[in-house]
Amino acid sequence: MTPTLRPRSDGITNWRNRTIWTGDNLAVMRGMNSNSVDLIYLDPPFNSNRNYSAPIGSEAAGAAFKDTWTLDDVDLAEHGEIADRNPALYKVIDAAGDAHGKGMKSYLIMMGTRLLEMRRLLKDSGSIYLHCDPTAGHYLKLVMDAVFGSGNFVNEIVWRRFGSHNDATRRYGRVHDILLFYSMGDRFTWNRVFEPYDEEYLKKSYRNKDSRGRYTTSPLQARTLSGGGYEWKGIVDIWKFPMERLEALDAEGLIHWPEKGSIPRRKVYLDEAKGVPARDVILDIKPLSTGAKERLGYPTQKPLALLKRIIAASSQPDDVVLDPFCGCATACIAAEQLDRQWVGIDLSPLAAALVLRRAENEIGSLFAIDHRTDIPRRSDLGKLPNYRTHKHTLYGLQEGVCAGCQVHFPFRNLTVDHKTPRSRGGGDHFENLQLLCGACNSAKGDGTMAELLARLNH
Ligand SMILES: C[S@@+](CC[C@H](N)C(=O)[O-])C[C@H]1O[C@@H](n2cnc3c(N)ncnc32)[C@H](O)[C@@H]1O
């Protein structure tokens, strides 16, 4: 099933290329324009029940993030918002909570609200890769089905993240991560990408070597073609090429003449071969070793090669790439190397410092980034009427009852309130507005409805 698409805007971003935001990605994404991003890669906390920090003395020293979840960590208003925006997602999260417990439920509420925003940001030709591991991967796939539509599932990619793992005393060693790849529909961008041949295949197929390097061979005959052949160098056969082309290939040394037998073949050098079309089990991209040049010590840093494969496959040059949990900005650097536009968001201010250091180390160039800490204001909603002009409509809809204390008030005693405060990315559009009485409005302040209701219930 595919969730119904909302009308979409013209896809213009309200931020500049090479922006890093320091802050909660939910508030930042709420302020970003709809339909403005081509590719999202996200590598959020995995619900691993651990807290991470970078080693002292490493380039990323000071970076830390928590990956333990309880219901206190999420805003219950977000849960209510999920019920309104996507009832199937709400049911999935509740079922996961019943099966696995409150920690998983809280984690999925956090992820669900953010994934709903990501879907709003993606263009119709866009794609999303959610990096996770088997801790929550099975629930996240249901969450992704509910948000993006099961028909838009493209691949579950397994990346072998560890060579070995010493957690295997009573089970198989857990060595892989999972990437859930979904598109926004049939028109998603796809470029064929290749992975290198493995050693065994190379040994078997690229057995020959000359002064130009290792090569394999391919037939020069086209026996499936109908029509008469001709004689070349004393061999009568149905050749793939006209005689002049065969002569030219031979003159360039591109024809392999076997010692025994008389069937020549065309040489195909290893350095011209693209490799094997990339598969959904990634074994050729190794985890970052302790001594790897690109390693900064940032907890859970991912290899650039992995991000480059994803970005090359699922976007075009100049497309917009978003990483809302960007850590030490691996996806941003990979996007820069592939000439894409990018934006990264992270709670940690280190992302902004590290992206510049990495640009110098890995790209060898310095560029200006836009480092922002504000909540952006959407520019794709058209010119909204002043939000106060909705007061009459809201009064009718709420039948004069305050959305907080549920008491009836005369028109003049109710005030227009932003359900999600502006400081948390809430906009001036009608769906984000409600009427509160003066007392509830000042009790709510810059908080959410969940916070207000908790206060009112005490
Ligand atoms: C697994 S790490 C990402 C690592 C990254 N892919 C890299 O290669 O460096 C997850 C990141 O998510 C960030 N994070 C967690 N919750 C967040 C939130 N609500 N908003 C923004 N960033 C968040 C953490 O600070 C952490 O840097």
The ligand as a Gaussian input file, in Angstrom:
#p B3LYP/6-31G(d) Opt

LIG

0 1
 C       25.308000       6.984000      14.233000
 S       25.779000       8.642000      14.364000
 C       25.987000       9.172000      12.720000
 C       27.358000       8.882000      12.196000
 C       27.577000       9.413000      10.790000
 N       26.894000       8.635000       9.791000
 C       29.044000       9.468000      10.443000
 O       29.513000       8.771000       9.536000
 O       29.741000      10.200000      11.144000
 C       24.261000       9.345000      14.853000
 C       24.287000      10.837000      15.057000
 O       22.966000      11.278000      15.261000
 C       23.017000      12.434000      16.079000
 N       21.652000      12.648000      16.598000
 C       20.952000      11.880000      17.484000
 N       19.708000      12.386000      17.650000
 C       19.621000      13.486000      16.864000
 C       18.590000      14.448000      16.605000
 N       17.391000      14.362000      17.185000
 N       18.843000      15.460000      15.744000
 C       20.060000      15.559000      15.131000
 N       21.076000      14.676000      15.343000
 C       20.857000      13.660000      16.188000
 C       24.083000      12.101000      17.115000
 O       24.633000      13.281000      17.670000
 C       25.101000      11.332000      16.269000
 O       26.107000      12.180000      15.787000

